[in-house]
Amino acid sequence: LMVEHHSPGNRYVLELAREMKHYCDLTIYCNKKTDFKEEGVCWLPRFYDGGKGKTGAILDYGRTLLDLSWVIKKGHYDVLHIQSFKKADVEMKLYRSLRKYYGKLVMTVHNVLTHEPAEGDLALYGSFYRDCDLLIVHNDASKQELKDKCGISDKKIAVIPRGLYTTYTKESDARDAD
């Protein structure tokens, strides 16, 4: 089970799904507005999609987490793969509390810390990273940062370069080079 809430518009996950489906049965718990369809991938478009005012947002987010908990408990997934968080501290606690319902915990670490880290974020994220069975990063600099800042061992970090998306055309690549 992969948890991803940035879609629609996040081509990275679609490209990742296109590759991963060849190696595993892939279910993606994603944003309600996700418009991706890919044969061989089970999409669960249920993640809270925002825009309801503060009270509505809190209620919808809570309902999403309850639903996600149910999916994890009933799914007996070998791997729970987290792409990102909406509210890190809440979701980290959720995934930890459900640990007996899935096999390995994997996190793609797009950034070791958020772009504007708050006080305590290093401890929060570092603790979660240490609880993961595998961390995926896209470059050696992120791997080194995980080792230096969070004390993560080499054995728990896989560097998988992100590269260009296959949906880009040569024309878009040429425009990007200008």
Steps between C-alpha positions, in 0.01 A plus 500: 500500500639839403359810667520807277290813531654748255314382191349620274783667319778290649635313200775349716256257662349396168845425358597317818180294484567410137833348602400347833201309362744268322650392833211494746125526548466873547222685680526878530297685764482847347322834477128499419566718195755262347423446136768238429404167355760234441415141422651268757486757782221519756429869570311587818413871453388571857752738659353828626536759226467826695293812446224456758575768759681423823232289671411311183868442425564356846197271474587382147864445592393296805262293287781442252732373772231266632443365149874464439531311829227262391667447160834422669343264755297307243757499221775287653754688289859379486620859468359835609677761286456862604566770241430804719282633779219749530560532875819313583471464878145363479567260213829376646313399818232330290748292300686400814178399676403277206840332471367150574271519195766531229846366426771749410476877545658694212523877459606695195694789646460774240649749748657395829316787671219723379597811304434714808573270794357586839678449829485130583460382140843339491415288805150420366610396153822336619307278738256396227780435252671275753172303538484439124638183348616680185541862395510594134681817395566640153863603538818442699474838674169400662649166602789677668264743673298209642817343630642821646187660647294194593754226559354269237722213387593437136308171508167681544545751214451434129594765246260483207552796264180670395599585141269642237142392479423286198193710420719799411555553130819602325335835432437565872859393578630749244290781649629414848860531376453863388 
